[in-house]
Every structure is written in structure tokens, then in C-alpha cells.
Amino acid sequence: MRALSLPGLLALSCLAHATNYTLWINGRNNPAAIGHYDDFRYWGPATVDAGVNKKAVNWDGYNSIGTQSRHIRDALDCFCTGENWCYIATHSAGDMIVGYTLANYGGSARSVKNAVANADGTCGDVAGAPPQTGWNIKWVRSAGGSAGGSELADAGRWTTGEPLVHEHKVSTARAMYNHNATYNVWFYMYAGSNGTLYSWLLPGQDDEVVAYHSSGAVAGSAGGSYCNPGDWFCRVLSMGAAANEGGWPKWANHSVAFRDDHERYSHYIKGNWGGITGMMLQDIQKLAR
């Protein structure tokens, strides 16, 4: 057998150390410890299969997206640079903070890290590794994504003193960053429609917290009324990346992976990977390997 050259041996060495990670990024009101990548209290039991090498990327779910984005960048630097790649799963405002982070930092120079986290959630540099542009992300999946805002924030249904609530006003959320700037990372959306309590405030179909215009990544500076097929008085939220009924598009690199046609799934996780997150989890278990 022909002996490998030094470059070939180095390439094999790099491949042997390449690792995939699954990052779970929470939404509003997170009880878990920031910087603790094994604390899954926001989601449910940590024993659940939630993708290869799962990590909980915790931020406080209270303060502004701009101030909290550093925790997301720390995790992406730790696990999604060099030879390592990441799958990303988000819930609610997790969709907004990942979108913001990619739009503002996805083209920036990043130091390659060693995936060994300190107590504050940061990792050490890989000696001699040149910086790279952005991160190695296979895709983002978002359950009940609120990057398009929620009319509940506009109506004052949440504590209005929370910075994150202010940013969830529909016009504010949609103007916060360029939702089309994903640096070629695809977002796959999971839209629930088992909304009851606040449905009169939320246009079209909703999961009780966000309407389809947000969880389905409908583009534009304002929300709109989008529904399941067969519903009257609103336009159908299309599957995949196709434009919605009436021709209104989704944001670039966004695709609806699941639409709750039978109105079974709400926004709430309920401490056990529940609601619309449960549908996303099923796909993560199959695909994040």
C-alpha cells in the first residue's frame, strides 16, 4: 500500500477530529445557567435524544437581542469553527437572536476554538489556526419562531418593561436586522396553530404567542393574516420556500418545514420538549447526526 504524504496524514488527522454538534437556543424567560452548555432546564429532561453532541446555548431571554448575542457568538465560536460543524435548533425568540447574530456577524472573522468550554461559556483558541469567515452551520430549525414579532407585544400582553418584549413589537422586530442576510444558512420553520387564549389579537393562524406571519418567516415590514389551506378570510402560508398565497414571499433562505394543518400544537414547551418544539425535535433526532 502506498504511504501517505505528510499533507495527506495531516488531512486525515483533521478529519478524525471533526465533530458535529447540535445547539439548542432558547427563547424568552430562560431559567438555565448562561454559559452552561449542559443545562437543558428551558427544554426538558437532558436525557432526551436531541441530536448529536447536544448543547444548550443559554441566554437570559429577558434583555435585548443586541446585548445577549455575545452568548450565541461564544457558542458558535466554540463548536462551529475549524473542522467542526453545527446543527442549530431554536424556539421562539431564539429564532430572532440567531437571525440577528448571523445578519450582523456571519461575515466577520472568527478565531478557531477548541470546543472545550470555560465556566463562562467561552473556549480556547486552537494554536496556529488561521481565522475563518463566519461559522460552519449546516442549518437552523426554528419552532414557533418570533423573528417577525408578536402582536402580543404591541398590545401590552407581556411586561412592557422587558427589553426583549419591546423588541418583539412587530414593526420593531422586522426592522431590527436584515432578515434576508443569513450568509447562505437555511432556516427551516415549524409553525403551530393551536392558539386559543389570544387568538383575537393575533392575525390568521397562531400558536397562542406568534402568528403564522412570524413562525412562517413571511417577509416584509409588517405582519399579515396567514392560515392553513381551507381557512376563510386569510391567505395560505405555503410550504417550503415558495411564495405564499397572493404572491407575498418569505425571507431569503427560509422554508416552512411543518405547518400545523390540524391545529394540534401550541407555542409552549411545558418543561418536556412539548408543543411545536416536539415536532421540530422529531426531525432533529433523524437529521442532526
N, C-alpha and C positions, 0 to 999 in steps of 0.2 A: 504493500500500500504506500502511495506517495506521501511523504512527510509534508505537513502543513508549514507554510512560511510563517514568519513572525506576525505579519499583518493578519493572516488567517487565524492564528492562535488567539490574537487579541480580539478579533471579531467574535470568535466562539466564546471567549471569556465574557464579553459584554452581553451576548445573548443569554448566557447561563444565569446572569444576574438580573435580567429584565423581569419585571414583576408588574402584574395588573392589580389595580386597587379599585374598590367601589366606594365612592364618597357620598355620604348622606348628609344633605344640608337642610337644616330645619327652617321653619317659618316663625311666626310670631309667638312670643311668650315661651321661651325655652328654659326648662328647669335644670338642664345639664350643665356641666362644668366646661367653660370655654378653654380650649386648648387640650382637653382630654378626649382623645380620639376613640376611646373605648366606652364612653358614656352615652348610651342609647336611650336615656330616660324619655326624651322627646318622642321617640318612635314606639317603644315597647320592649319586650324581652330581648336582651342582646344575644340570646341563644338562637334566635331565628336566622335561617339562611337568608342573607340579604346581599348576596353577590360575593365574588371572590375578594378576599382580604378586605372586608368591610371596615370603614372608618366613619365615625360620626364627627362631622365638621361643625362644631358648635359655635354659634354666635348668640348674642343675648336676645334677639327677637324683640327688641324694645327701642334701641337708639337708631339713629339714621343709618341708611344704607352706606353712605359715604364714609362714616366713621367705623362701621363694622366690617367693611370689605377687606380690611387688612387680615382678618382671621381667615377669610376664604383664600386670600393670596398666600398666606402662610401654608395652608394645607395643599394648595395646588403646587407650590414650590416644593414641598416635602415629597409628595407622592407622584407628581405628574411631570417630572423633568428627567433629563438624561435618557436612560433606556426604559424607564417606567411609563406606563400609560394608565389612564383613569377612565372609569365609567362614573357618571355623576347622576344622583337621584335627588330631587328636591321636592319640597312641599310648600305650597302657599307662597309666602314671601321669600322662601329660598330660591324660587324662580327669579324673582326680582334682583336679589343680591348677586346671583350668578350672572345674570344678563348684564347688570351694571359692571361687574368685575371684568367680564370679557370685553365689553364695549370700550372700557377705559384703559385696560391693562393687557388685553390679549395680544397686542403688538409690541409690548415692551420687552426689554432684555431681562432674562431671568437667570439667576445663578442655579446651577445644577446641585441638587441637595441629595443627602444620603438616606432619606426615608427613616431616619432614627430621630424621633421627636423628643425635644426637651419638655419640661413641665409647662412651659408657656405655649407649646404647640408649634415651635419653630424647629427646624432641622439644620444640621451642619452642612457645610459645603463639601462637595467631592473635590479633593485636591487635584489641581491641574485640569479640571474640566472647563472648557470654554463656555461662556454664557450662551443661552439659546433664546430664540424669539418666542414668547408666549409659552403655552403648556401643551402637553401631549394628552388630548382629551378625545376619546372615541365618540361619545355623545353625551347629551344631557337628557334626562327624562324628568318630567315635571307633573306632579299630581296637584290638581286644584291651583295651578299657577296664578299668582296675583300681580304679575308684571304689568298688566293693563289696568290695575287699580280696582277698587271696590266702591260701589255706591254707598256701602255702609259707612265708610269713612266720610263721604260727602254729607251724609245725613246725621253724623254725630252719634252713631250707634256704638262706637268704641270710645274709650277715654281719649279725649281730644288733646290732652297734654303729652301723649306719647309721640315722640318724633316720627316713629315708623307709621303711626296712624295718619299723621299729616301727609306723609309721602304716599299714602295709599288713596288719596283723593284721585279720581280718575284722570283729570287733566294733568295733575302733578306727576303721577306715575308715568304717564305716557310721554311727558316732556323731560323726564329725569335723565335719560340717556338715549342713545341711538339703538333702538331695539333690533334694527337690521344688521348691526355690526357684531357678528358672532365669530368672526375670523374662521369661517367655514365649519364651525361646530354646529351640528344639528341638534335642535330641541324637539323632543317628542312629547306631546301634550296629552294628558289624561283629564277629561272634563266630566265631572259628576253633575247629576241633575236632580238629586233627591233633596231639593230645597223646599222648606215649608215656612219656617218662622218669619223670615224677612223677604219672602219671595215678592211681596208687593213693592219693595224698594229696589229689587234687582231686576233689570230688564231681561226678557227672554228666559231661557232655561238657566238654573243656577244650582249650586250645591249648598246653599244657605249662607255662604260667605262671599263667593265670587261668581259672577255671571259667565256664560259661555264666551262673551267677547274677550274676557281675560284668560280664562283657563284654556280657551281655544286659540289664543295668540292672534286675534283679529287685529290687523294693523290700523293705524290712524291716530289722530289726536284726541278722539272721543270714543266712548263705548258705543254699544248698539244692541239691538234685540236679536239674538240668535237662538235657534231652537233645534230640536230633533225633527226628523222627517215626519210629516203629517200634522205637525202642530200649526195652528192658525195664527195669523196676525204677526208672524215674525219670520225672518229668513233662516234657512237651514245652515247650520255650521257644517261645512264639508269635512269629510275625512281626508287624511293625507295633507299634502301641501297645496292642494288645489284652492282656487278662489272660492269664496263662499257664495251661496245663492244671491243673486243680484250683482255678482262680479267683484265684490269687495275682497281684497287679498288678505292673506296672513303675512306676518312679518317674514323677512327672508330667512331661510334655513329653519323654519318652524313647520311642524307637521302634526296633525291630530292623530295619535295612535289609538285612542279609545274615546268614544262618545257614548255617554250613558243613555242609550235609547230607551231603556226600560225604567229609568228613574229610580235606581236602586242604591246609589252611592252618594253619601254626603261628604262634606269637607273634613269631618272630624276623625282623627286617628284613634281617639278613645283609649290611649295607652296600650294599644295592642295591634299596631300596624293596620288599623281599620280604615273604613271609608274608602274614598277614591284612591288613597295610598295603597290599599290592599291589591287593587287591580294593577297598579304600577309594579308592586313587589313581585307579582307573578311573572311579569316579563323580565324583571331584574334577575330573578332566580334562574331563568332559562338562558339569558343572553349575556350577563355580566360574568364572564368566565376567563 
